[in-house]
Amino acid sequence: MSNTGTTGTTGTIRRALIIGGGIAGPVTALALRRAGIEAEVFEAYETSADGIGGSFTVAPNGLAALAAVGLAEQVDGVGQLIERMVMEDGKGGAFAEIPLGGRAMRRAELYAVLQQRLREEGLSVRYGKRLVGVEESPTGVTARFADGSTADGDLLIGTDGTRSVVRELIDPAAPGPQYTGLIGVGGHSAHRLDGAPGRGESVHFAQGGRAFFGFWALPGGAGTAWFSNIPQPEQLTAEQARGVSRQDWLALARELHAEDLPARDVLAEADAATVEVFPRLEIMPSVPNWYRGRMVLVGDSVHAPSNSSGQGVSLAVESAVVLARCLESHPDLPSALAAYEAARRPAVEEVAAKAAVVNSRKASAGTGA
């Protein structure tokens, strides 16, 4: 993206307020900088999210979006290359291979890369800024925060996740996130997959008899990363999930995968100290209004497919880049936001629909449904 600053929408959109400092927010700020628009990121939590979060795969479209904001080299330095997805039968046999060319990494690794780049470019993140209201005028927008402070800009962008405050301000009747019926449990195992056919630089998915299992070999023979999507009809709160010990979550995964291969062997050598639990595996249904006036949504706040898609992060960062390009290339804000939605809605809803089918199969595993 060129840094024009004086053509198209950037002539009137000079400063953006970004609500949400996870992954999509910083990428949006970096993309806007390249479109000639200054941005400031506001995060509701009091501190940064350093070291927090599990693992995910960034698909090629996500890597391309990160490259577009100048992070190709930095992203290549974290995680590991994943050349293909391998679909297995739960008994150790593969029945399909799908080329991927993505990277598996921990959320904390990508988060650290983004925070470093924000500092290098002089873009700030202000913590402890929980949005409570917005006031719009013909010439700008003012964000009001719970601590009594305010911030002024020309555009407010909601990158504040599935429980987005900005989404509710745009449309109080907008749908909220839907629970998938699954809990995520994952960690590391000392079990080595080296030498197994097709197991190098691959991520593997297997629908077991009672739960879904995913795994991939860690670099340098360091063992195996794994996760299990466990059917759970009643959604647990974070407090309820933390009330179960890591050892007990691992024991449950071992029980559910006792007859699945290689899940049984991977879990036999799993380290309980590395186990993480994610009780909020959620999706966003179709959101009727992506924008209104001087407010617009990006990432999970407007399109969060299930984790079965493998596209959540990639779609979010891709949308950030597309929004910046639309703001740069269109003559006014309404046409830019309309172009952004037109470019992104069909793609993200297609991914979400396909992932929902897979999710349904996972959630019904072992129930006879």
SULBEL-V590512 format. One record per residue. RES is the residue in one small letter. SS is DSSP state (2 for helix, 1 for strand, 0 for the rest). PSI is psi in radians with two decimals (* if undefined). NEAR is the number of other C-alpha atoms within 8 Angstrom. Layout:
RES & SS & PSI & NEAR
RES & SS & PSI & NEAR
//
This chain:
m & 0 & 2.38 & 6
s & 0 & 2.71 & 6
n & 0 & 1.37 & 8
t & 0 & -0.95 & 9
g & 0 & -0.26 & 10
t & 0 & -0.13 & 7
t & 0 & 2.82 & 10
g & 2 & -2.63 & 11
t & 2 & -0.49 & 14
t & 2 & -0.25 & 15
g & 2 & -0.50 & 9
t & 0 & -0.43 & 7
i & 0 & 1.65 & 12
r & 0 & -0.45 & 12
r & 1 & 2.29 & 11
a & 1 & 2.49 & 14
l & 1 & 2.10 & 16
i & 1 & 2.11 & 16
i & 1 & 1.86 & 15
g & 0 & 2.09 & 14
g & 0 & 0.51 & 14
g & 0 & -1.94 & 10
i & 0 & -0.89 & 11
a & 2 & -0.65 & 15
g & 2 & -0.94 & 14
p & 2 & -0.69 & 13
v & 2 & -0.69 & 14
t & 2 & -0.76 & 13
a & 2 & -0.73 & 14
l & 2 & -0.70 & 10
a & 2 & -0.71 & 13
l & 2 & -0.67 & 13
r & 2 & -0.71 & 11
r & 2 & -0.28 & 11
a & 0 & 0.11 & 16
g & 0 & 0.30 & 14
i & 0 & 2.21 & 13
e & 1 & 2.62 & 10
a & 1 & 2.66 & 12
e & 1 & 2.42 & 13
v & 1 & 2.34 & 16
f & 1 & 2.15 & 15
e & 0 & 2.31 & 14
a & 0 & -0.64 & 10
y & 0 & 2.69 & 9
e & 0 & -0.44 & 8
t & 0 & 2.95 & 6
s & 0 & 2.94 & 6
a & 0 & 0.58 & 8
d & 0 & 2.29 & 7
g & 0 & 0.04 & 6
i & 0 & 2.45 & 7
g & 0 & 2.80 & 7
g & 0 & -2.66 & 9
s & 1 & 2.70 & 8
f & 1 & 2.95 & 9
t & 1 & 2.27 & 10
v & 1 & 2.04 & 15
a & 0 & 2.96 & 13
p & 2 & -0.67 & 10
n & 2 & -0.61 & 10
g & 2 & -0.70 & 13
l & 2 & -0.68 & 13
a & 2 & -0.67 & 10
a & 2 & -0.72 & 12
l & 2 & -0.63 & 14
a & 2 & -0.61 & 10
a & 2 & -0.39 & 11
v & 0 & 0.33 & 11
g & 0 & 0.41 & 7
l & 0 & 0.28 & 9
a & 2 & -0.86 & 11
e & 2 & -0.74 & 8
q & 2 & -0.71 & 8
v & 2 & -0.60 & 12
d & 2 & -0.30 & 8
g & 0 & -0.01 & 6
v & 0 & 2.76 & 9
g & 0 & -2.62 & 11
q & 1 & 2.66 & 11
l & 1 & 2.37 & 9
i & 1 & 1.85 & 13
e & 1 & -0.46 & 10
r & 1 & 2.74 & 12
m & 1 & 2.34 & 13
v & 1 & 2.16 & 13
m & 1 & 2.23 & 11
e & 1 & 2.92 & 14
d & 0 & 0.10 & 11
g & 0 & -0.05 & 13
k & 1 & 0.25 & 8
g & 0 & -0.01 & 9
g & 0 & 2.39 & 7
a & 1 & 2.42 & 9
f & 1 & -0.10 & 8
a & 1 & 2.50 & 7
e & 1 & 2.35 & 9
i & 1 & 2.09 & 7
p & 1 & 2.45 & 7
l & 1 & -1.11 & 10
g & 1 & 0.58 & 10
g & 1 & -2.92 & 12
r & 1 & 2.33 & 11
a & 1 & 2.37 & 12
m & 1 & 2.88 & 13
r & 1 & 2.54 & 11
r & 2 & -0.68 & 11
a & 2 & -0.54 & 12
e & 2 & -0.82 & 11
l & 2 & -0.68 & 12
y & 2 & -0.77 & 12
a & 2 & -0.69 & 9
v & 2 & -0.77 & 10
l & 2 & -0.75 & 11
q & 2 & -0.69 & 9
q & 2 & -0.76 & 8
r & 2 & -0.66 & 8
l & 2 & -0.77 & 12
r & 2 & -0.73 & 9
e & 2 & -0.59 & 7
e & 0 & 0.07 & 6
g & 0 & 0.44 & 6
l & 0 & 2.24 & 11
s & 0 & 2.67 & 8
v & 1 & 2.17 & 9
r & 1 & 2.11 & 9
y & 0 & 2.83 & 11
g & 0 & 0.48 & 11
k & 0 & 1.50 & 13
r & 0 & 2.03 & 11
l & 1 & 2.32 & 11
v & 1 & -0.24 & 9
g & 1 & 2.85 & 8
v & 1 & 2.42 & 9
e & 1 & 2.22 & 8
e & 1 & 2.62 & 10
s & 1 & 2.99 & 6
p & 0 & -0.35 & 4
t & 0 & -0.08 & 6
g & 1 & -3.03 & 11
v & 1 & 2.49 & 14
t & 1 & 2.23 & 11
a & 1 & 2.36 & 14
r & 1 & 2.33 & 13
f & 1 & 2.80 & 12
a & 0 & -0.43 & 9
d & 0 & 0.08 & 7
g & 0 & -0.15 & 6
s & 0 & 2.89 & 7
t & 1 & 2.87 & 8
a & 1 & 2.47 & 8
d & 1 & 2.51 & 9
g & 1 & -3.06 & 12
d & 0 & -0.33 & 14
l & 1 & 2.45 & 13
l & 1 & 2.22 & 14
i & 1 & 2.15 & 13
g & 1 & 1.89 & 16
t & 0 & 0.68 & 17
d & 0 & 0.54 & 15
g & 0 & -3.04 & 9
t & 0 & -0.42 & 13
r & 0 & 0.80 & 8
s & 0 & 2.21 & 11
v & 2 & -0.65 & 10
v & 2 & -0.68 & 13
r & 2 & -0.72 & 14
e & 2 & -0.57 & 10
l & 2 & -0.64 & 9
i & 2 & -0.72 & 12
d & 0 & 1.75 & 8
p & 0 & -0.36 & 7
a & 0 & 0.10 & 5
a & 0 & 2.56 & 10
p & 0 & 2.70 & 8
g & 0 & -3.10 & 8
p & 1 & 2.65 & 10
q & 1 & 2.33 & 8
y & 1 & 2.41 & 10
t & 0 & -0.18 & 10
g & 0 & 0.26 & 11
l & 1 & 2.58 & 15
i & 1 & 2.46 & 13
g & 1 & 2.26 & 12
v & 1 & 2.34 & 15
g & 1 & 2.96 & 13
g & 1 & -2.74 & 13
h & 1 & 2.66 & 12
s & 1 & 2.59 & 13
a & 0 & -0.17 & 11
h & 0 & 2.34 & 10
r & 0 & 2.33 & 9
l & 0 & 0.00 & 9
d & 0 & 2.40 & 8
g & 0 & -0.28 & 6
a & 0 & 2.48 & 7
p & 0 & 2.23 & 5
g & 0 & 0.19 & 5
r & 0 & -0.04 & 12
g & 0 & 2.31 & 9
e & 0 & 0.72 & 11
s & 1 & 2.58 & 13
v & 1 & 2.36 & 13
h & 1 & 2.43 & 11
f & 1 & 2.30 & 12
a & 1 & 2.22 & 11
q & 1 & 1.83 & 13
g & 0 & -3.11 & 12
g & 0 & -0.50 & 11
r & 0 & -0.18 & 11
a & 0 & 2.83 & 16
f & 1 & 2.45 & 13
f & 1 & 2.40 & 13
g & 1 & 2.58 & 11
f & 1 & 2.76 & 11
w & 1 & 2.60 & 12
a & 1 & 2.35 & 17
l & 0 & 2.67 & 10
p & 2 & 2.63 & 7
g & 2 & 0.42 & 4
g & 2 & 0.46 & 8
a & 0 & 0.09 & 9
g & 0 & -2.62 & 13
t & 1 & 2.34 & 15
a & 1 & 2.48 & 12
w & 1 & 2.76 & 13
f & 1 & 2.72 & 11
s & 1 & 2.33 & 12
n & 1 & 1.90 & 12
i & 1 & 2.15 & 14
p & 1 & 2.31 & 12
q & 0 & 1.70 & 9
p & 0 & -0.71 & 6
e & 0 & 2.12 & 5
q & 0 & 2.33 & 10
l & 0 & 2.61 & 9
t & 0 & 2.90 & 8
a & 2 & -0.64 & 9
e & 2 & -0.72 & 7
q & 2 & -0.71 & 8
a & 2 & -0.71 & 11
r & 2 & -0.37 & 8
g & 0 & -0.20 & 6
v & 0 & 2.29 & 8
s & 0 & 2.76 & 7
r & 2 & -0.69 & 10
q & 2 & -0.68 & 8
d & 2 & -0.63 & 8
w & 2 & -0.72 & 12
l & 2 & -0.70 & 13
a & 2 & -0.68 & 8
l & 2 & -0.77 & 8
a & 2 & -0.73 & 12
r & 2 & -0.69 & 11
e & 2 & -0.80 & 7
l & 2 & -0.50 & 10
h & 0 & 0.37 & 14
a & 0 & -0.45 & 8
e & 0 & 0.19 & 7
d & 0 & 2.47 & 12
l & 1 & 2.44 & 10
p & 0 & 0.21 & 9
a & 2 & -0.77 & 11
r & 2 & -0.78 & 12
d & 2 & -0.68 & 9
v & 2 & -0.81 & 13
l & 2 & -0.47 & 11
a & 2 & -0.53 & 7
e & 0 & 0.25 & 9
a & 1 & 2.56 & 12
d & 0 & 2.01 & 10
a & 2 & -0.48 & 9
a & 2 & -0.36 & 6
t & 2 & -0.07 & 8
v & 0 & 2.31 & 13
e & 1 & 2.57 & 9
v & 1 & 2.37 & 11
f & 1 & 1.63 & 10
p & 0 & -0.23 & 12
r & 0 & 1.13 & 10
l & 0 & 1.83 & 13
e & 1 & 2.82 & 12
i & 1 & 2.75 & 13
m & 1 & 2.18 & 16
p & 0 & 3.02 & 9
s & 0 & 2.21 & 8
v & 0 & 2.09 & 10
p & 0 & -0.70 & 5
n & 0 & 1.94 & 8
w & 0 & -0.33 & 11
y & 1 & 2.80 & 10
r & 1 & 2.25 & 8
g & 0 & -2.07 & 6
r & 0 & 0.46 & 12
m & 1 & 2.47 & 12
v & 1 & 2.70 & 14
l & 1 & 2.55 & 13
v & 0 & 2.48 & 14
g & 2 & -2.55 & 16
d & 2 & -0.36 & 13
s & 2 & -0.38 & 16
v & 0 & -0.43 & 13
h & 0 & 1.73 & 15
a & 0 & 1.65 & 13
p & 0 & 2.87 & 16
s & 0 & 2.81 & 15
n & 2 & -0.29 & 9
s & 2 & -0.36 & 9
s & 2 & -0.49 & 11
g & 0 & 0.32 & 10
q & 0 & 0.04 & 12
g & 2 & -0.96 & 12
v & 2 & -0.73 & 11
s & 2 & -0.77 & 14
l & 2 & -0.66 & 12
a & 2 & -0.85 & 13
v & 2 & -0.53 & 16
e & 2 & -0.74 & 13
s & 2 & -0.63 & 11
a & 2 & -0.77 & 14
v & 2 & -0.73 & 15
v & 2 & -0.71 & 11
l & 2 & -0.81 & 11
a & 2 & -0.71 & 12
r & 2 & -0.66 & 10
c & 2 & -0.70 & 12
l & 2 & -0.59 & 16
e & 2 & -0.62 & 13
s & 2 & -0.20 & 10
h & 0 & 2.64 & 11
p & 0 & -0.32 & 9
d & 0 & 2.88 & 10
l & 2 & -0.82 & 11
p & 2 & -0.76 & 7
s & 2 & -0.59 & 9
a & 2 & -0.77 & 15
l & 2 & -0.63 & 13
a & 2 & -0.70 & 8
a & 2 & -0.69 & 9
y & 2 & -0.87 & 11
e & 2 & -0.74 & 9
a & 2 & -0.59 & 8
a & 2 & -0.54 & 9
r & 2 & -0.60 & 10
r & 2 & -0.87 & 8
p & 2 & -0.72 & 8
a & 2 & -0.82 & 8
v & 2 & -0.59 & 11
e & 2 & -0.51 & 10
e & 2 & -0.77 & 8
v & 2 & -0.77 & 11
a & 2 & -0.70 & 12
a & 2 & -0.74 & 8
k & 2 & -0.72 & 9
a & 2 & -0.58 & 13
a & 2 & -0.62 & 11
v & 2 & -0.80 & 8
v & 2 & -0.72 & 9
n & 2 & -0.72 & 11
s & 2 & -0.69 & 8
r & 2 & -0.71 & 8
k & 2 & -0.82 & 14
a & 2 & -0.44 & 13
s & 0 & 0.07 & 10
a & 0 & 2.27 & 15
g & 0 & 0.07 & 8
t & 0 & -0.20 & 6
g & 0 & 0.06 & 5
a & 0 & * & 5
//
